[in-house]
Amino acid sequence: MAEGVLTLEARIIDMSSFVEKRGKLDAIDPDVAGTSWSKPFYNQINVYATSKLVSLLAARELAHRLPDGMSFYNANPGMVKGTAMNSNAGGPLRLTAPLFRPFAITPDEGAQTPVWLASASPAPRPSGGFFSESQPDTPSRLALNDALARALYPKTADPPRGAAAHEIGPTRNRLSRRSGSRAPWSPTMSAPMTC
């Protein structure tokens, strides 16, 4: 983390999802680039879930490395109306998304947890934790694996060898070669909200 970029009381908030429970990673050699997530075929929800799992694990380790006073949080906003997973879904999700729409919450309701994490006094605990409905929540067992978080963190903290800055920026509009759908937002490329 660059010196002097954030104040000592900074709170970093990463948008997460309860869907991370469907994520899969090899505990020995975690693939953070996503090259193996769609084998043997592309599955939009599994790729999304794995990207959220990678993000949770990286945040867990980063929270241990932050200076005292700084906090890192993973906020689960819930299933929010108009978001990509329920309005722009492709493949089988396009067929099932209408079934879940009645249960989706408004954007204002989805913003409550990250706003609470950014503004609560004192700062919520635990740093590196997963939060839903403005309270600590329990992610998957894999997301709580400290050894996996330590092994994975260096792969997410540094750009790939030889990658130019423009290659590691946001990739939401890049089309997937396999499905023609939008590529998942890689956790190595995400930009968490800082306060």
Order of alpha helices (4+ residues) and beta strands (2+ residues): beta-alpha-beta-alpha-alpha-alpha-beta-beta-alpha-beta
